[in-house]
């Protein structure tokens, strides 16, 4: 599985072209541009995104609420320092639980993006984490069927872990634009496959 993932990543590197801002690939093999900080707009108290996606994010969240769903953002833009803290805290917990440093690093990297490789640092991703027991399943089902209408995709779907290298995250939605999101939704493909 890892070999396939790296082969696909290598193909993307070999055929890389200048991508529009909303399709920039950021992952462990494609770090973000150093020093990049987007212009930010707050969309919920304490949570900001790239200004260019703010209206789409607000509309998506408002429309979900109109359907009677309780939707909360638990993460949006993260600075480099904040991503370092999130990654470090996750590693510390694993070491505390008995893992070696490298075991903790590998396990953490499956669940938390290495600083410099997180879409949250671009300001184009939000984590939507409602109370899972009460309304999470319904919210995630609604997002899975409707997010593409607003230009968002579930970035790390369960059936694409072997390509993305990140565990299933039904809460992580990334903006790619309406046209690309609809194409990915209709073809049931992830960003790496779309860019290929």
N, C-alpha and C positions, 0 to 999 in steps of 0.2 A: 504494500500500500504506500509506504513512504517513498519507494523507488518511483512509483507511478506519479506521485505528487511532485517529486523533484524533476522528473522528466517533463511534466507539463509546465512547471515553473521555468525550466530551462528554455523550453520552446517560446514562452512568453518573452523572456529576456532576449532571445535571438531575433525575435520579430517585433521588438518594441518600437513604438512610434510615439510621437508626442500626443498625449491624450488630453481631452478637455478636462477641466478641473473636477467635474462630477464623475469621471470614469477613472481617475488615477488609482492605480493598484498599489495598496500599501499592505504589506504583510512581512513575514520574517525574511523573505528573500528580496523584497522591494521596500526598503526603508523610505520614509518620507524625506522631503527636502529639509536639510538641517536649517533651523532657525525660522521655519515657516510658522506663522501665527495668522489665522484668518480674522477677518472683521467679524465681530460677534454680535448677536442679538439674543436677548433673553426671551425664552418661549414659555417657561414656567419658572416660578420663583427659585432662584439659585441655579438654573440650568440654561445655558446658552448654546447656540449653534452658529455655524457660518450664516451670515446675514442672507446669503443667496437662497438658503433652504428654509428660512424661518417661516414664511407664509405657508409653504407646503406642509411643514411639520405641524403648525398650529391648526390648519384645516383638517388634517388627518386625525389629530387628537380630538378636535371638536366634533367631527363627524362620528367618531367612535363613542363619544359621550352621548350624542344624540340617540344612538342605538341602545342607550341604557347601560353602557359599559363604564366601569371605573378604571381610568387610565392614568398612570403616574409615570413620569420619567424618573429614573433613579441614577442615570448618568448621561451626560451629553459631552460637550467639549471638555477635554482634559489637557492641561499644560504638560510639558515634558516632565516637570517636577512631580506633578500629581500622578502621572503614569508610572514614574519611578517608585513613588510611594506605594501605589497599588500593587505593583509587581513585587516589591521588596516585602511588603506585609504578607502577601500570599506565600512567598518563599519561607519567611520566618515561621509561619504557622506549620508548614510542612516539616521543617527542620525540628521544630518543637515536638511534633508528633513522631519523631524518630527517623526521618529520612536523612540521608547524607545530603551535603550541599548540592551535588550534581543531580541526585534523584529529585530533590526539591525543585531545582532549576528546570529540569525536563518536564516534570509534572505541572509546574506553574505555567510554563510556556504553552502548554496545551489549553490552558484556561484563561490566561491573561496575556495580552500582547506585550512583547518585549518593548521597552521604551524606544520610541522612534519608529515603531511599526504598527501603531494603533490608529485605526480610522477615527477614534475619538479625538486624537490630536489634530486631525484635519477639520474637525467641527462639523462633519457631515454624517455622523452616526449618533443614534440615541439608543439607550437601553430602556425598554419599557417593562417595568416589573411590578405589576399589580399584585394584590394579595392573591397568590396562586390558588389557595384553597377555596376562596370565595368567588373570584372572577377571572383568575388567570387563564384557565383553559378557554373560556369564551373570548377573552381579549386576544389571545394568541391565534385562535381560529379566525377571528375577524380580521386581524392584521394579515394573516396568511392569504386570505381571499381578497383583501381590499387595498393593501399598502401600495401596490404597484400603480394604482390609479392616482396616487399622489407623488409618484416618483421614487418610492422606497422599495427596497428588497430586504428579505430576511437574508442576511449576509452569510450565516453559518448554518445551513439546513442539515438535518440529520443524515440525509442520503448523499451529502457532498463532503463529509469529513475527510475522506481519502484524497480530496482535491484541495480543500482549503487548509487542511492541517490543523483546524480548530474544531473543538468539540461542538456538538449541537447547541446553539444558543437561540432559542425561539424568541428571546427578548431583544436581540440586537438587530436594529434596522438601520440601513445605510441608504443615503440618497444617491441615486444614479441618474435621475431625470425620468420624466414620464415615458418617453419612447423606449429607452433602454430597459426600464423596469417592466414595461408591458411585454417586450420581447423575451426577457428572461423568465417572466411569469408564464407566458404561453409555451415556451420551449422547456420549461422546468430545468433551467440551467443556472449555475452560479456565475459570479463575476469573472472568475478565471476562465471558465469555458466561453463565456460571451466574448471576452477580449481575444481569445485564441482565434 
